[in-house]
Amino acid sequence: MNALPVRAGSLPEAAVALLRALHDALDLPLPGLTDADERAYHLLLHDRASRARIILECVLVNDHDLGPAAERLTAWTAEGPVTYTPWTDDRGAA
């Protein structure tokens, strides 16, 4: 495959906004060590992945505009913030 590379900087602003919204929706910190944190992490990740899939289907199958799709996913992501305790690595600090 000898296609020329395509970089985010060469894409239309709406396409970059959608890529950023997808990244932000799926970029969750790892959960703490408790079962409750693990459950909350998996539920939130499942919810956000489902919403990202919905947005992608709207854009790819139903030809929706990228800008409003990015805005909708960003709003959905804000409605479901991280509520669990994220994992931290203290590297054995006392």
N, C-alpha and C positions, 0 to 999 in steps of 0.2 A: 504494500500500500504506500503510494508515494504522494499522498495528499499533503498540501501545505499545512503547517501547524496553524491552529486557530487559538488565539489567546483571548482571555476575558476582556482585555482592553480594546480589542477590535470589534466586540459585539455591541449591538444597540443597548442603550442604558436599561431598557425594560428587561432584556434578556439577562443582563448582569444582576439586576434586582431580583429576578426570579431565582437565579442560581444562589444568590446570597440568602434569600428567604428559605430555600431548601436546606442549605448548609446550617443556618441558624436553628431551623426546626429540628434537625436531626443531631445536632452537636450537643449532646447532654453530658454533663460530668458523670463519671462513674459513681455508683451509690456507695454509701458507707457500708459497714459490715453487718448491720442488723437485717433481720428478715423483712422488717417493715420498710427499710430503705430500699432493699432489693425489689420488693413488690411495687413500691411507688415508682421506682425507676422503670421497671418493665411496663407498667401501665401507661406511664407518660410517653415512653418511647413508642409503644404500640399506637397510642392515640395520635401522636405527631406524625408517625409514618403513614397512618391511614389518611390523615388530612393532606399530607404531601402527595400521596397517590391520587387522591381526589383532584387536587389542583393540576397534577400532571395529566390526568385523563381529560380534564376540561380543556387544557391547552393543546394537547396532542390529538385528541379524538374529536373534540367539539369546536376546535379552532378559536378558543377564547383569547382575548387580548392578554399579553404577558404582564403588562403593568398592573392592571387591577388584580390579576391572579397573584402576583407577588404581594400586593397590599393585603389581600384576603388571607394569605398564608401567614404573613407577618402578624396580622391581628389575631388569628387563631393561636399562633405560638405565644403571644403575649397573654392570652386568656388561660393558658395552661403553664404557669411558671414551675420551676423546680421547687418542690416543697420538701423533698427528702434531704437528708444530710449527705453531702458529697464526700467521697472517699478522699482522704489526705494521706500523703506519705511523709511521715516525719523522720524517715531514715534512721529510726532508732533513737531519736532525741528523747531525753528524759524530762 
